[in-house]
Amino acid sequence: MQILGIETSCDETAAAVVRDGREVLSNVVYTQIPLHQPYGGVVPEIASRAHVEKISQVVGNALSGAGGKIDAVAVTYGPGLSPALIVGLNAAKGLAKALGVQLVAINHIEAHLHTPFLYDSGEMPKAPAPEDCCPALGLAVSGGNTVWIDMPEYGKYEVIGETLDDAAGEAFDKAAKLLGLGYPGGLKIDRISAAYRERGGSAALIPFPKGRPREGVTALAGLPAELCVSFSGLKTALLRHVQQNPDLLSPKAEKEDFGGYMVSPAVARVVASYQEAIAQAIADRTRAALRRRDYRAFVLGGGVSLNSRIRAVLGEVCTAAHVPLLMAKPKYTGDNGAMIAGLAYYRRNLVGDEAMCADASPSLQVG
């Protein structure tokens, strides 16, 4: 079965064709990063306009790159930016009607947890089939989400922990903006941090807070504090550090090459310390979550899952817990159509007429 997947939840216009839920026949992504860089973040109106301009070309390229018959069309209907979601959803509805096939509406966060199971056409799959990995613990960590999910069976999801404020990716971007690194900040922070650690700087890191909320906080909404995280205190700690060290961002400070970026050793130390606080906060919650039940796998997805330090510390956590860590190929960690098409093969509870009636759901919850 070949499914076309369309993804427009934020600032990537993406489409892909996937066979039988796992084999990627084509995968096309148009990124809007250059359009949003001058504003230091994603502007919804600019994003939706770019989706309108590019979606026909992106979908056409995905279809021509795959060949063969399309048996269904899948599309993200939430969560995400409402103006962006509407473009993809309407395009998918029109295409499904034109092709005379079913439409499948997909949750963007749930789709990120499918990415470790994708493989390129002609390759052998490196991960077992999704249904053979459950019960599994999932972590979707991206620019808009940081959420721990219990999967007793594949296609069934229950949130057991999450961020109470910023997602990890958002925390990285805000730190990069404060430190003058520009947008987007995640990749820059990762490369600078890795270079700093390679020079032996891990012993001199600043002990930034790891953001564990207190029990009884209303924002927990019944979730256990040990499985939730708050990055607001970390951001405040970074701001205070910058304010207390006025020479830190001085243009006169001598700069060196850290991972391809020219920054002072003092800034590199702050960047590495900030990243370590986020990585260890995620590791602590994951370690606690893995103790809840006998999981067969830990499934990691989302754009921030590409962060090398987060991958490393989660690898250590999973090794200690004797649980396999399943991660996506780098090209499937960000928003893409393959994850939408892939999950649609397994999760088909919003299909046909019901999907045709679905509206964009910017605050859609997992499960």
Disulfide bonds with the S-S distance in Angstrom:
none
